[in-house]
């Protein structure tokens, strides 16, 4: 079982700008998040000025609420 204070993947987005927008949305609702390059983005910097796909992580205890927030925003 995953502890509530462990970081878990929420979603993968196309670029850093989109990741910043989602992290900002989560922050307005009091949900801490972070983003990182995904493993499959190793060469993306060569073709994308925004650095390629980004993975957004949240704490496991916030995962369901975060999923609802991003679903409502789409």
C-alpha positions in Angstrom: 0.0 0.0 0.0 1.2 3.5 -0.8 1.6 5.9 2.1 -0.3 9.2 1.8 3.0 11.2 1.9 4.6 9.4 -1.1 4.8 11.1 -4.5 2.8 9.4 -7.2 2.2 10.2 -10.9 -0.9 12.2 -11.7 -0.5 12.6 -15.4 1.9 13.2 -18.3 1.5 16.4 -20.4 3.1 17.5 -23.6 5.4 20.2 -22.3 6.7 22.4 -19.4 4.2 25.2 -20.0 1.2 22.8 -19.7 2.8 21.2 -16.6 3.2 24.7 -15.0 -0.5 25.4 -15.7 -1.7 22.2 -14.1 0.7 22.6 -11.1 -0.6 26.2 -10.7 -4.2 24.9 -10.7 -3.4 22.3 -8.1 -1.6 24.9 -5.9 -4.8 27.1 -5.9 -6.6 24.2 -4.3 -3.8 23.6 -1.8 -2.4 20.5 -3.5 1.4 20.4 -3.6 2.8 19.0 -6.8 6.0 18.8 -8.8 7.0 18.1 -12.4 9.8 16.3 -14.0 10.9 15.2 -17.4 9.7 11.8 -18.3 12.0 8.9 -19.2 10.8 8.9 -22.7 11.8 12.6 -23.1 15.5 11.9 -23.2 16.0 13.4 -26.7 13.0 15.7 -26.7 15.1 18.8 -26.1 16.4 18.4 -29.6 13.0 18.7 -31.2 11.0 20.8 -28.7 11.9 24.2 -27.2 9.7 23.4 -24.2 11.7 20.3 -23.3 9.2 17.6 -24.2 6.8 15.6 -22.1 6.6 16.3 -18.4 5.2 14.0 -15.6 3.3 15.7 -12.8 3.5 14.2 -9.3 1.3 14.7 -6.3 1.2 13.1 -2.8 -0.8 9.9 -2.8 -3.2 11.4 -0.2 -4.2 14.1 -2.8 -4.3 12.0 -5.9 -8.1 11.6 -6.2 -8.8 15.2 -5.6 -6.1 16.2 -8.1 -7.5 13.9 -10.7 -11.0 15.4 -10.2 -9.5 19.0 -10.6 -7.7 18.3 -13.8 -10.7 16.4 -15.2 -12.9 19.4 -14.5 -10.4 21.8 -16.1 -10.3 19.9 -19.4 
